[in-house]
Amino acid sequence: MSGTAPAAARQGSDLWARVFAALYDPLLWRGERAGMGARRRQLLGRATGRTVELGSGTGLNLPNYPDDLEELILTEPEAAMRVRLDRRLRTTQRKAKVLDASADQLPFTEGSVDTVVSTLVLCTVDNPDAVLREVERVLRPGGRLLFVEHVRSKSPRLALWQDRLEGPWRRFAEGCRCNRATLELIRASGLEVDDVQEATWEGMMVPIVRPLIFGAATKPDSRRA
């Protein structure tokens, strides 16, 4: 009997992961049409060289990368999402590699990546500081992190609701912490934030994830010091 409950919990977790993967694109559809898709295009058009995307999910970013990238690597640790990512990749003409890899343990050597992409990922990881250290490790000097993330609201009222609903939302949204102050974490990571813009996720039905930031941060080149 001692192993029954954990096994049942794992099965329930796996089932919800598959359900959430199936719901992901429909849940984001209105927001993508209302402006998030344009933000993705604007941001990912800046990717260069060897590019690694963290937590690629169902592959919503795929159409937005430049055609002349040296290499595009899509990492996704969740099996249910990876199935849909593989399926979407097969329907495109884009060349990319899909890897089962978590954001805090990237299988790349130090300084071997030109661009890291994170869209709606840093809210979901258990240890964002470890992920940002890993991003800094794999980026070459002068390489960039491109990010779109929803963040803790500057509105005290909305931030209060983010705090109140963080637990149930995290369970529903596969780990998303809607009240995480992600920009402050990026600034404290050793990466230099080049530019950042604040925005609202128009069309998103859930207000607690509407506050957004998007921009770029660069790994300093110590050779210039």
Number of C-alpha atoms within 10 A of each C-alpha: 5 6 7 9 10 11 11 11 11 12 12 12 14 15 13 17 19 17 12 17 23 15 11 15 15 11 14 17 14 17 17 20 13 14 15 22 18 13 17 21 16 14 19 22 13 14 23 21 15 17 25 28 24 25 27 26 27 22 20 16 17 22 16 18 20 17 13 10 14 11 16 24 17 24 23 24 16 18 15 20 22 23 15 16 22 17 13 14 18 12 8 10 8 14 13 17 13 17 16 14 16 16 23 18 11 18 13 13 11 13 16 15 23 22 26 24 24 19 22 19 21 29 21 17 18 13 12 20 17 15 20 20 15 17 30 24 18 22 26 20 18 16 27 28 27 22 24 25 23 30 26 24 21 10 9 10 9 18 19 15 15 22 15 12 15 19 15 12 18 15 13 13 17 15 17 23 28 29 23 22 17 21 21 10 15 21 12 13 19 15 22 17 19 11 10 15 10 14 15 15 22 17 17 20 13 10 15 23 22 22 22 21 20 21 19 22 21 21 23 18 11 8 6 5 5
